[in-house]
Amino acid sequence: MLSSKGFWHHEYWLPPGATWEDMKGIQYPQPQDLLLCIPGALLLITVRCIFERTVALPLGRRLGVSDKLRPKLQPNATLEDFYVLLGRTPKEGDLISLSKQSGLPVKKVETWFRHRRAQDRPGLMKKFCESSWRFTFYSTSFFSGLALLYDAGVSHCLSLVSQPLLPALGWFYLLELSFYCSLVATLPFDVKRKDFKEQIIHHIATITLIFVSYCANLVRFGMIVMLVHDASDYILELAKMLHYMKWKRVCEAVFIVFAVVFIISRLVLFPLITYYYFVTKFQLFLVSCVINAFLMVLQLLHIFWSYLIIQMIFGVILHGAVRKIFVSSVPPLLMRDHEIQGGSCMALSGIHTSAVNENGTSPL
């Protein structure tokens, strides 16, 4: 039983009128259970490495995914030192200085840095393996979560916090927390997207929401919120896989499905569920205010990404898959160098979906 004083005072964590004493005799979440997310994250990272090597890599090769041939780079210690220590894109003055130091014309120095950046750019196979892992996790998480909600009953999931914690729901919560912790741990090694800062914000908000909602025994509400987000995540990862396979038409069709599911789930269902739970079920209290604040952060990300998705869809409908129009109309966030191939799928490799996320984005 949690202490009724200090940090764990019931007035902070429970609705008005509820106390920890009301939960005597029932099994409810214990904060120390969440410490299992540390070995859980390490286990998921290990499973991911094995999956990508033994399943995703052979699958990608069989489906025709291959990295583009990259120009050979002549070794140059002076240019390499600048690249590693000072920056990947030297300014005009630096180019002139490097040209004198290396004995190469300025144009060749520029070419060397362009080819060097290309070497560090992740290949299609790496992206395909990452998307395959996330597609596998998101789809498994979504459909298993639906089965758990069906067994528990949706009406019970939207009731008060005094319900006992079912073991299956607790393990599901721990699995989700472990997954997002694993994403944070692998961020430096994963494909870096244009919206890297948004990814960080998303992951911090998600991990905080999982921790707080678990401690306040809002697990069932959290389950519904996670499933609302997972509903579109696995579709996006599938679209990315199709994009890397160069199945353009199928990719565009799947992307349209993703866009519809994303907008309905994130801009309609998500706010309605939050309103129903925190406005009609009980009065606001400290933890509910914290949860609402982080949910608002996620909702702002949803609106931002929905705007970009709608802009892409209108670009396809009004202008077709014309490369020139997309380059001029789609914001830079959606682009990665040398990956624009036309159609809505051209931007898939640049979108993150923590909300729309390459690293997972299903908040709560």
C-alpha positions in Angstrom: 0.0 0.0 0.0 1.3 3.4 -1.0 2.0 6.0 1.7 -0.8 8.5 2.2 1.6 11.3 2.8 4.1 13.2 0.8 4.6 12.4 -2.9 2.1 9.6 -2.9 -0.7 11.5 -1.2 -4.1 10.3 -2.5 -5.2 13.9 -3.3 -2.4 14.1 -5.9 -3.0 10.7 -7.6 -6.7 9.9 -7.1 -10.0 11.7 -7.9 -11.7 13.7 -5.2 -13.3 11.4 -2.6 -11.0 8.4 -3.4 -8.2 7.2 -1.2 -5.6 4.4 -1.2 -7.7 2.7 1.5 -10.4 2.2 -1.0 -8.1 -0.2 -2.9 -7.4 -2.5 0.0 -8.1 -6.1 -1.0 -7.6 -5.5 -4.7 -4.6 -5.7 -6.9 -3.6 -2.3 -8.2 -0.5 -1.0 -10.0 2.7 -0.7 -8.0 5.2 1.9 -9.2 8.2 -0.4 -8.6 6.8 -2.7 -11.3 7.8 -0.2 -13.9 11.5 -0.8 -13.1 11.1 -3.9 -15.2 11.1 -1.7 -18.2 14.9 -1.5 -18.0 15.6 -5.2 -18.7 12.5 -5.2 -20.9 14.0 -2.5 -23.1 17.3 -4.4 -23.3 15.4 -7.5 -24.3 13.5 -5.7 -27.0 16.7 -4.3 -28.4 18.2 -7.7 -28.5 15.1 -9.2 -30.2 15.1 -6.3 -32.7 18.7 -7.0 -33.7 18.0 -10.7 -34.2 14.8 -9.9 -36.1 16.5 -7.4 -38.4 19.4 -9.8 -39.2 17.4 -13.0 -39.6 14.0 -12.0 -40.8 13.9 -8.4 -42.2 17.2 -8.5 -44.1 16.5 -11.7 -46.0 12.9 -10.6 -46.6 14.1 -7.3 -48.0 16.6 -8.9 -50.4 13.9 -11.3 -51.6 11.5 -8.4 -52.2 14.1 -6.5 -54.3 15.2 -3.9 -51.8 18.8 -2.9 -52.4 21.0 0.1 -51.6 22.1 2.4 -54.3 25.7 2.3 -55.5 27.6 5.2 -54.0 30.6 6.9 -55.6 34.0 5.8 -54.3 35.7 8.3 -52.1 39.4 9.1 -52.3 41.0 9.1 -48.8 42.0 12.5 -47.7 43.1 13.0 -44.1 42.8 16.8 -44.1 39.2 16.7 -45.4 38.3 13.8 -43.1 39.5 15.6 -40.0 37.4 18.6 -40.9 34.4 16.4 -41.6 34.6 14.6 -38.3 35.7 17.5 -36.0 34.2 20.6 -37.5 31.2 19.8 -39.6 29.8 18.0 -42.6 29.0 21.1 -44.7 31.9 23.5 -44.8 31.2 27.2 -45.6 32.7 29.0 -48.6 35.7 30.3 -46.6 36.4 26.8 -45.2 36.3 25.3 -48.7 39.0 27.8 -49.9 41.1 27.0 -46.9 40.7 23.2 -47.3 41.5 23.6 -51.0 44.8 25.1 -50.2 45.6 22.6 -47.5 44.7 19.6 -49.5 46.0 20.8 -52.9 42.6 20.1 -54.5 40.4 22.5 -56.5 37.5 24.0 -54.6 35.0 22.0 -56.8 36.7 18.7 -56.0 36.6 19.6 -52.3 32.8 20.2 -52.6 32.4 16.9 -54.4 34.4 15.1 -51.8 32.2 16.4 -49.0 29.0 15.6 -51.0 30.2 12.0 -51.5 31.3 11.7 -47.9 27.8 12.8 -46.7 26.4 10.2 -49.0 28.4 7.5 -47.4 26.9 8.3 -44.0 23.4 8.4 -45.3 21.5 5.3 -44.3 20.7 2.9 -47.1 17.3 1.6 -48.1 17.9 -1.8 -46.6 18.6 -0.3 -43.2 15.4 1.7 -43.4 13.4 -1.3 -44.6 14.7 -3.4 -41.6 13.7 -0.6 -39.2 10.2 -0.3 -40.7 9.8 -4.1 -40.7 10.6 -4.2 -37.0 8.2 -1.4 -36.1 5.5 -2.8 -38.4 5.8 -6.1 -36.6 5.7 -4.6 -33.1 2.9 -2.1 -33.8 0.6 -4.6 -35.5 1.2 -7.2 -32.8 0.6 -4.6 -30.1 -2.5 -3.2 -31.7 -4.3 -6.5 -32.3 -3.3 -8.0 -29.0 -4.4 -4.8 -27.3 -7.8 -5.0 -29.0 -8.2 -8.6 -27.8 -7.4 -7.5 -24.2 -9.9 -4.7 -24.4 -12.6 -7.0 -25.7 -12.0 -9.4 -22.8 -12.1 -6.6 -20.3 -15.1 -4.8 -21.8 -14.9 -1.3 -23.2 -17.5 0.0 -20.7 -15.3 -1.2 -17.8 -12.3 0.4 -19.4 -13.9 3.8 -19.1 -14.9 3.5 -15.4 -13.2 4.8 -12.3 -9.7 4.0 -10.9 -10.8 1.6 -8.2 -10.8 -1.4 -10.6 -8.2 -4.2 -10.0 -5.3 -4.4 -12.3 -5.6 -7.5 -14.6 -2.2 -9.2 -15.0 -2.5 -9.1 -18.8 -3.1 -5.4 -18.8 -0.1 -4.8 -16.6 2.2 -6.8 -18.8 0.8 -5.0 -21.9 1.6 -1.6 -20.2 5.1 -2.8 -19.3 5.7 -4.0 -22.9 4.7 -0.6 -24.3 6.9 1.3 -21.8 9.8 -1.0 -22.6 9.4 -0.4 -26.3 9.5 3.4 -26.0 12.5 3.1 -23.7 14.2 1.0 -26.3 13.4 3.6 -28.9 15.1 6.3 -26.8 18.1 4.1 -26.3 18.5 3.4 -30.0 17.8 7.0 -31.3 21.5 7.7 -31.8 21.8 4.6 -34.0 18.5 4.8 -35.9 17.9 6.7 -39.1 17.9 10.3 -38.1 14.8 12.2 -39.4 14.2 15.8 -40.1 11.8 16.0 -37.2 14.3 14.6 -34.6 13.3 17.2 -32.0 9.7 16.3 -32.4 10.6 12.7 -31.8 12.3 13.6 -28.5 9.3 15.5 -27.4 7.0 12.7 -28.3 9.1 10.0 -26.5 9.4 12.1 -23.3 5.6 12.8 -23.3 4.8 9.1 -24.0 7.0 7.7 -21.3 5.8 10.3 -18.7 2.1 9.4 -19.6 2.7 5.7 -19.2 4.4 6.1 -15.9 1.9 8.6 -14.4 -1.3 6.8 -15.7 0.0 3.4 -14.4 0.7 4.8 -10.9 -2.8 6.4 -10.8 -4.4 3.1 -11.9 -5.6 4.7 -15.1 -4.4 1.7 -17.0 -7.6 1.0 -18.9 -7.8 4.6 -20.1 -4.2 4.4 -21.1 -4.9 1.2 -23.0 -7.5 2.9 -25.1 -5.3 5.9 -25.9 -2.4 3.6 -26.9 -4.7 1.6 -29.2 -6.1 4.8 -30.8 -2.5 5.7 -31.7 -1.4 2.2 -32.7 -4.3 2.0 -35.1 -2.4 4.1 -37.7 1.2 3.4 -36.8 1.5 0.0 -38.3 -0.2 1.1 -41.5 2.4 3.9 -41.9 5.3 1.4 -41.4 3.7 -0.9 -44.0 3.5 2.0 -46.5 7.2 2.8 -45.9 8.1 -0.8 -46.5 6.2 -0.7 -49.8 8.0 2.6 -50.6 11.4 1.0 -50.1 10.3 -1.9 -52.3 9.3 0.6 -55.0 5.7 -0.6 -55.2 4.5 2.9 -55.9 0.8 2.3 -56.6 0.2 0.0 -53.6 2.3 2.4 -51.5 0.1 5.3 -52.4 -3.1 3.4 -51.7 -1.9 2.2 -48.3 -0.7 5.8 -47.5 -4.2 7.1 -48.2 -5.7 4.5 -45.8 -3.1 5.6 -43.2 -4.0 9.2 -43.7 -7.7 8.5 -43.1 -7.1 6.3 -40.1 -4.6 8.8 -38.6 -6.9 11.8 -38.9 -10.0 10.0 -37.6 -8.1 8.4 -34.7 -5.9 11.4 -33.7 -8.2 14.3 -34.4 -11.6 12.8 -33.6 -11.4 9.8 -31.3 -8.5 10.8 -29.2 -10.0 14.2 -28.0 -13.4 12.7 -27.6 -12.1 9.9 -25.3 -10.0 12.3 -23.3 -13.0 14.7 -22.9 -15.3 11.8 -21.9 -12.9 10.4 -19.3 -11.7 13.5 -17.6 -14.7 15.8 -17.9 -17.7 13.5 -17.5 -16.3 10.8 -15.2 -14.7 12.8 -12.4 -13.4 16.2 -11.4 -9.9 17.3 -12.2 -7.1 16.5 -9.7 -3.3 17.0 -9.8 -2.3 13.9 -11.8 -5.2 14.3 -14.3 -4.0 17.9 -14.9 -0.5 16.5 -15.6 -1.9 13.9 -17.9 -4.0 16.4 -19.7 -1.0 18.7 -20.2 1.0 16.0 -21.9 -2.0 14.8 -23.9 -2.3 18.4 -25.2 1.4 18.3 -26.2 0.7 15.1 -28.2 -2.5 16.6 -29.7 -0.5 19.6 -31.0 1.9 17.2 -32.7 -1.1 15.4 -34.1 -2.4 18.6 -35.6 1.0 19.5 -37.0 1.5 16.1 -38.7 -2.1 16.0 -39.9 -1.5 19.3 -41.7 1.5 17.9 -43.4 -0.4 14.7 -44.4 -3.3 16.6 -45.8 -1.0 18.8 -47.7 0.6 15.8 -49.3 -2.8 14.2 -50.2 -4.0 17.5 -51.8 -0.8 17.6 -53.8 -1.4 14.1 -55.2 -5.1 14.9 -56.0 -4.6 18.3 -57.5 -1.2 17.9 -59.1 -0.6 14.2 -59.5 2.7 12.7 -58.8 4.6 15.5 -60.3 8.0 15.8 -58.7 8.4 19.4 -59.3 5.2 20.4 -57.6 5.9 18.3 -54.6 9.3 19.7 -54.1 7.9 23.2 -54.1 4.8 22.5 -51.9 5.8 19.9 -49.3 7.6 21.3 -46.2 11.3 20.4 -45.8 10.4 18.2 -42.8 9.0 15.6 -45.1 12.1 15.5 -47.3 15.3 13.6 -47.2 18.1 14.3 -49.7 17.9 12.2 -52.9 14.8 10.4 -51.9 12.0 12.2 -53.7 10.5 9.8 -56.2 7.0 11.4 -56.7 3.7 10.7 -55.3 2.6 10.7 -51.7 5.1 7.9 -50.9 8.1 10.1 -51.6 7.8 11.7 -48.2 7.4 8.5 -46.2 11.1 8.2 -45.4 11.1 11.7 -43.9 7.9 11.5 -41.7 8.2 10.5 -38.1 5.2 9.4 -36.3 5.6 9.2 -32.7 2.5 10.2 -33.5 3.3 9.7 -37.1 6.4 8.1 -36.2 9.3 6.1 -37.4 10.2 5.2 -33.8 7.0 4.6 -32.6 4.8 6.9 -31.7 1.8 5.8 -29.9 1.5 8.0 -27.0 0.4 7.0 -23.6 
